[in-house]
Amino acid sequence: HSSNVISTRTFCGWKPEASSLVADVRVTTLEMDRSGARRAAGPLDFKCRIMDLHGMKENRRMAFRELEPHENHGVVEVSYSPSGSQLLVATGSAKPKVIDRDGHHVITFRKGNTNISDMARTVGHIAAFTSAHWNPTDAHTMITSSTDGTVRMWDLRGKQHFEELLCWQVLKARSKQ
């Protein structure tokens, strides 16, 4: 039945011809803030693109900000804070970043020590990210996962070292052996 089909022409301002927003590169992640005013895309060309949907003109749908969070690392995940004022950007590196809604740096997360074998004792991930999300009910906390086998929780009000945020809780997968 045709009334059950959502047209891409009417869904959140995304139109098929808007694929040029990411320069014909495959997108790995896409996020929209709660108000529907901003959209962030993470294609495989290492750049994070932020679009202001209310400021776009019909004939020119381009990102107003492009940034490369980590040199030569593709964007894995983007997640807006509950208020939409900040964006968590995780890449193939072990150091995600928080940027404000205009794309300016807020804080970088600390990378863990690769020489420590117990991942619960290091202050951050040591390998590429697989996922990163903002807590939907707390504007200060986030959760991330990595190929290092850990899930970590971060708090923007937490401890910092050399202006990098330290992880405050680690969930480590355990073997049945």
N, C-alpha and C positions, 0 to 999 in steps of 0.2 A: 504494500500500500504506500503510495507516494507521500502521504502526510507524515509517515514515520521516518522519512529520510531527511537528514539535516544537510542542507546545501552548504558547500564550502563558501559560497558567495555571501551567506548571511551569518556565518559563525564567527563572532568576535572580530569582525573586520578583516578576516583572513580571506584573501581571494586567490584563485589559482595563478593569476598573473603576478602575484606578489612574490613568487619564488625567486625573483631577482634580488630580493632583500638579502639573500645570503650568497649572491654571486654564483649561482648554479653549483654550489658545494653541498654535499649531503649534511643534513642537520641531525645532530645526535641528541639534542635536548631543546625543549621549548617551554617557556614558562610565562604566565601572564599574572600581573598583580591582581589583587582582589577587586580593585575598582574597574579593571578592564582598560585602564589608560596606558599602561606600559606593557611591552612584551620584550622578553630577552630570548635570544636564540644562540645556540652554540653549535656551529658547524665544524666540520673537520679541518678547516683551514687555520686553526689555532686562535681564532678571534671570537670574542663575545660581542654580539651586536644587540644594542638596546634601541627599541623603537618607541616613539611617543605616538600612539594611535590617534589621539585627538589633534595632534599637530601636523598630521600627514595630509597631503593633498591627494586627491583621487588619482591624478596622473603621475605622481612622484612619491612612491612608497619606499623610502630609504631609511636606514637606521641613522639616528642622529649622533650615535656614539659607537665607535668600534674600538675595542681594546684587546690586547693580547696579554691575558693574565699571567701566563708563564711561557717563556720563549720555547718554541718547538714542542708544545704539549697541547693536544686537542682538548676542547672543552667537553667534559663528561656529563656535567649536571649544572643547572642553574636553578635557584630557588629563592623566591621573594620572601621577605619577612612578613609576618602577619599584617603589619601596617603598610607594607609596600615601600617603605622608606629605604630599605637596604636589600642587596642581592648577594647571595652566597654563590660563588663560582668555584666549582671543583674541576680540575683538569687531570691529565695523565701524570702530573707531578704529585708529590706527597704534601704539597702546601696549598690548600685552598685559600681563597681570599674573600673578604667581604668588601663590597663597594657600595656607595650610596646610589640612589635612584638615577643620578646623572652620570654615573660611571666613574666617580672619583674614589680613590683608594681609602678604605677605612682601616682595615687591619688584615694581616697575613697570619695564617696559622703556622705554628712551629712544626718543623719536621722532626721526627724521632731519631734517636741514635741507632744507626744500623749495626753497631757493634754489640748491642744488648740483645741477647737471645730471647728473653722473656718480654714479649710485647706489652704486657701489663705494666711494666716498669719504665717504659719510655714515654716521653711527653707528647708524642704525635705519631702520625702514620709514617711508615718508612717506604711505602710503595704506592703505586698509582691508585687513584680513587675509583670506586665502582658506583658510588651514590653519595649524595649529600642533600639534606633537607632541613628546612627551618622548622622548629617546633610550632605547630599551628596555634598554640595557646600562649606561648611565651616569646616575646619579641627579642629575648636575649640568648636563647639556647638553640643549638643545632645538633644534628646527628649525622655522622659520616661513616662510610664503610670503605674498605680498601682491600686490595689483593694481598695485603700483609696478614689477613685473617682476623682483623679486629673491627669492631664497631666502636666508635668513640663519640662521646658527648662533649660539647664545647659550650662555654658560657662567656659572652662578651664582657661580663663583669668580673671574670676570673683572672687568674694570675697571668702575667706576661713576662717574657724574658727577651731583652733587646727588641722591644716593641713588636713581639710576635706572641700570639695567644697560645697558651698551653692547654692541653686537654685536661678536663677535670674528672672524667670517668671513662673506663675502658671495659668493654664487654668482649671477652676473648672466647673463641670457639674451642671447645675441648674435645679431645678424641675419646672414644669409648675404651681405648686400650689402657 
